[in-house]
Amino acid sequence: MFNPQLPGLGLLAIARRTPRRNPNPDGSYTITNIINWSQRRNTNGTPVGIGNFQTLLGGPADDPIPGVPGTGLTTLGNISAEIFAYLDLPVGYQKFAINGDDGFRVQVGTQGQTNGSILFTVDRTGGATDFPFAFIIPEAGLYPIRLVWYQGTGDGNLEFFTYGPNNTKIPVNDRTNPNAVKAYYKVISAPQLQFTSVTVSGGQVHLNVTEASVLTGNASDWSPVQPGISGTTTIDRPAVTSGNRFYRLTQ
């Protein structure tokens, strides 16, 4: 079980060229807003838009690609990047998209993990184009998602977004939009709860619990008894005289 480390909204982008412009010690960059990169911003620094989210269309200005062209390099072609984040996804149907030039792969996995389930991939050369893809989330939570992108020659750009209400395009981690999918560049393990003792006395069961009278495999089986438990807390519940009662600890 994980808790987001706050303030930690952001995507971790790793540029695969000799970096400049204040990278992390390992050469990566922590991107605290959205992925909305345009190679045009690296060459002239002006908001010459490309893709869906650009100043000319009323959106945010495109950002330069971090870490390029790099020390001693004079051209911007033939570059690649790995973008990693834990995405906070609800249960059910998810519709994402990449607008990119040239190719990319989106897969489940942590940083550098290459054998995770592939959600969508395109190996191509071509201009900025939307590539929608969809998948089903069986249980809400934080999912490690790895996006690998490459650019050959000519223009280059990358946008990572979802489709919200009325198919509105919403950048991942857009903190100005309540419908945006949140992204975390780091998570930390939370202390695990455990039963320290279970006693029965006076017709009461004394423990920290989430409770169910039947188990069918559905989340609705369980009912929280006391949310927000921290530290050592004793909860009293009536002991049953027949049948079974199931208890679990949640955090």
Buried (B, 14 or more C-beta within 10 A) or exposed (E): EBEBEEEBBBBBBBBBBBBBEEBEEEEBBBBBBBBBBBBBBBEEEEBBBBBBBBEEEEBBBBBBBBBBBBEEEEEBEEBBBBBBBBBBBEEEEBEBBBBBBBBBBBBBBEBEEEEBEEBBEBEEEEEBBBBBBEBEBEEEBBBBBBBBBBBBEEBBBBBBBBBBEEEEBBBBBBEEEEEBBBBBBBBEEEEEBEEEEEEEEEEEBBBBBBBBEEEEEEEEBBEEBEEEBEEEEEBBBEEEEEEEBEBEEEE
